Amino acid sequence: MAKDKAMIFHPFLWILAVSGRHARILLPLGVVLALLLPSSDGFFKPAAPFILAVLAGAALVRLDIGAVLKAALKPQRLLRNFAISLGLLLVAPVLFFTLAKSFGLSHHLLPLITWYAVAPPVGTTIWMCVFLGFTAPIAMEIVLLTNLLAPFTGPFIGEYLLGAAVPVSSAMLCLRLGTILGGGLMLAVLTKKILGEARIEANRHQLDGVSTVAMLLFLLPVFDGIGAITMMMPWLAMACLGLACGLNFGSQILVFIGGHMIRRGGASAGLGTLPEGTRSVAVVAGNRNLGLYFAALPPDPVFALFVAAYQLPLYLTPMVAGWFGDRSRQR
């Protein structure tokens, strides 16, 4: 017991706990500060896959993976999760790409929309749902399933839609994505075995802090040199920011609208609340793991600018989704 108390009050663990408690403020603040960083000429880029693995592991370690997987294998639940996952990974990319082409969007922006749409939900959406008090199991089930499928669906759907514009083979992209996601899962399993469920629960704020710090560290490779690119191409930077916010928050709003339509349809049967997990599915649907493709694809300044711009809606999600979640609970 004394040892556990010593751990809690250790300065480093205290910093992690404070970071976890104030993640809603620290994350968007980190994006603003990262924009001011000088270029390191790609010094931090090799660290991106490792930071992503830590983020995936930190997201998974908070949940009982075995229990969630067991529950997820129930036929009705499995069918629901597959429908949502295939909708996110197969239907959304084709729909977004088709709409973008029909609206005459610039050919420079089409790959950005495509890589966003084929990317699986970011693992930290599980942590976001836990942090915000949303229904976390459905988030974990969808994140796990989409991340298992994404190394096989994303590269091939991307190649199908973009053709020769894809700068790396689908097989190599599959391998890179699988390595990052598999590393995160292995890290979560090892952490659970070493610490145990009781200690993980006792130090939940510190684990929130690990996710927060890892997300802030990920800004180093993502924003490397972005300030200079933004100064040289301000209109492209604004276009990327608008596109990123539109894709992220637009996807979340569409899920909320769908949930409200289902609620209205069920009102006659006496069901006056949103379907279980609507808030979680919204967070998961909007926040895609573009970092996977940032780490796996060859360097591209336009894509790097888009990934950097995308961090703003991603890091604002705990604040924005938390506000909407609080309002919907009051209703």
N, C-alpha and C positions, 0 to 999 in steps of 0.2 A: 504493500500500500504506500509506504513512504517513498519507494522507488518511483511509483507511478506519479505521486505528487511532485517529486523532483523533476520528472519529465515535463509535467504540465507547466511548471514555473521556470523551466530552462529558457534563457533569453531568446534563443533561436525559435523554440516552439511557441513562445509568447508572440513573437513577430508573425509567425505563420498564422496563429489564431486570430490576431488583429487583422491580418490581411484577408483571411477568410470571412470575418464578420463584416468587413467594409468593402467586399468585392464589388458591390453595385457602383460604388464611387471610384474605386481604384482602377477598374478595367477601362472605362471610357477616358479617364484622366491619363492612363498609360498610353492610349492611342495618340492623344494630343501631344504628349511629351516625346513620343517616339518619332513624330514627324520632324522634330527639331534636331534629331541625332545626325552627326556627320557620317559620311560614307566610310565603310570599313573595307571597301573593295571585295566584298564577298566573304570576309573572314568568318562571319557567323553562319553562313549558308549550310556548311556540313553538319551543324548542330541541329538543324530543323527536324530530320527524321527522329532523332533521339528525344527531342522535346515533345514531339507528337506522340511517341510511344509512352512517355511519362504521363501526358495528359489522358491518354486512353486508359492507362493503368489506374491513375488516380480516380477516374470516373467510375470504373468497374469495381474497385476495391470496397466501396461503400455499400454495395448491395450483395445479397446472398445469391450468388450466381447460380448455384445448384438449384435452389428453390424456385428462382425465377424461370430457369430453363425447364424445370419439371412442369410448372404451371403453364408455360408457353406451349408445351406439347399437347395440351388438350385440343381436340379437333377444332372446336369452334374458335378458340383463341388463335390457334395456328393459322387457320384460314383467314381470320381478320388481319393478323400480322403480315401474312404473305401478300394479301390484297393491298395493304398500305405500303409495304416495302416495294412491291412491283410498280405501284402507282408512282412512288417517288423516284425509282431508278430507271424505269422504262417509259412510262406514259409521260411524265413531266418533261424529260429531255426532248422527246419528239414534239410535244405540244409547245414548249417554250421556243424551240428552234424554228418550228413552222410559223408561229406567231411573229417571231423576230424577222424572219425573211419576208413574210407577207406585209409587214409594216415598213419594209425597206431599210432596216437597220444596217449600219455600216458593216462591211465585211470584217473590219478590225474587231468589232464587238461580238460577232457571232461565236467565235471560239470561247470567249469569256462566259457567255450564257450557257454554252454547251458544257464546259467543264464544271460550272456551278451545278447544272441540273443533273449530271451523271455522278457527282460526288455524293457519298453517303453522308448522313447526318454526323456532325462532329461529336466525338465521345463526350465532350464536356456538357452536352445538352442533358445528359443523365445527371451530372452534378448540378446543373442549373435547376432541373426539376426538383431534386432533393433540397437544394438551397431555398427554392421558392415555395416549397410545400405542395407541389403538384403531384400527380400520380406518377411516381417514378418507375414502377415495374413495366408499364406499357412503353415508356421511353427506352428502358434498357432492352426490352424485347425487340423493338423496332431497330434500335441502334445496332444491337448484336447481329440481327438478321441482315440488315442492309450492309453492314461492314463485312459480313461473310460473303455476301453476293457481289459487292461492289468491285473487288479485284477482277471479277470475271465479266460483269456487265459493263462497267464504266469505260474501260479502254476500247471495247468492241463497239459500243453504242457511239462513243466519241469518234471512232474511225469511220463508222457508217455515216454519221452526219457530216463530218468535216472532210472526209476523204484524205487527200494527200497533204492536208494542212497539219495532220498529226505528226509531230517531230520525233516520235519514238515508237518502237514496235509495241503492239498490244501485249505480247507475251512478257516483254521486259517491264512494262507498266504494271501488269498483274503481279509480277514477282516483287517489285518495289513496294506496292501497296500492301501486299500480303505480309511482307517482312515487318513493316511499321505496325500494322494492326495486330499481327501475331505477337510481336514484342510487347505491346501494351497488355494483351491478355495474359501473357506469361508473367509479366511484372505484377499484375493484380493477384494472380494465384500465389506467387511466391510471398508477396506481402501479407496475404491472408494467413498463409501457413506460418510465417515467422511471428507476426504480431498477435494473431487470433482475433475473433470477432469482438470480444469484450474490450480489448485495448483500442481497436479501431473505432468502436462506438464512443469510448471515453474521450478519444482525441479527434472527434469529428470536425471540430473547428480548425484544428491544425491541418487536417486533410483538405478542407476547403481552401486553406491557405496555400497548400502545395499546388492545387489546381490554379489558384489565382496567380501565384508567382510564376508557374510554368507558362500560363497564358501571357503574362507580361514579358517573360524571357523570349517567347516566340515572336514578339514584336521586333526583336533585334535583327534576325535574318530577314523578316518580312519587310521592314521599313528601311533596310540598308540601301542608302542612295535614293530613296523615294522623294526626299525633300528637294533634291536637285532636279529630278525628273518632273516633279510638280511645278517647279519654277519655270522650267523650259516649256512644258506643255500644260498650262493651267486648265485649258478647256477640256482636254482629254481627261485630266484628273477629275474635273467636275462631272464629266460624263460617266466615268467609272464609279464615282461616289453615288451619283443618282441611280445608276444601274444596280449597284450593290444593295442600296437601301430599298429600291423597288422590288428586287428579287427576294430579299430576306423578309422584310416586313409585309410585302404583298402576299407571299406564300403563307405567312402566319395568319394574316387577315382572312384569306380564302378558307383556311381550316376553321377559323372562328365562325365565319359566315355559314359554312357547312354544318357546324355544330348547332348554331342557332336555328337553322332550317329544320334539323332533325328534332330539336326541342319543340319547335312550333308544331311539327307533325305529330309529336307525341303528347301535346298538350291535352288533346281530347281524351287520351287514355289516363290523364292525371299525372303525367310526367312533366314537371315544370322546370327541370334543371338541365344543364348541359350534359351530353353523354359523357360517361366516365372517360377520363384521359384526354378530353378535347384540348385542354390547355397544353398538356404535354406533347400531343401530336403536333400542335401548332408550333411549339418551340423546336421540335425535332425537324419538322418539314422545312422551316425557314433557314435553319442554321446548318449549312453544309460544310463538310471538311475540305475546303479548297486548299488547305495547307498540304494535304496529301499530294495533290497535283503540283503544287508549288515545289515540294521536295522531290517529286518523281520526274517532272518534265524538265527538259533543258531550259536554261535561262532565257527569258523573254521579257523585255522591259514593259510592254503593254500589259501582259498578264501579271507581272510583278506589281504594277501600279493598281490593277484591279484587286488583287489579293490584299494589298495594303489597305485600299479603300474599304474592302469588305470587312475588315476588322472592326470598323466603327459600328455598323449595325449588329455584328456578332457580340461585341463587348457591351453594347447598350441593351442587349436583350434582357439580362437580369433586371435592369431598371424598368424598361418599358413593359415587359411581360409581367413583372411583379406588380406594376401599377394596374394593368388591366386585370390581372388575377385577383387583386384585392377588391377592385370594383365589382367584378362578376360574383365574388363571394358575398358581397354586401347585398346583392340583388337576390 
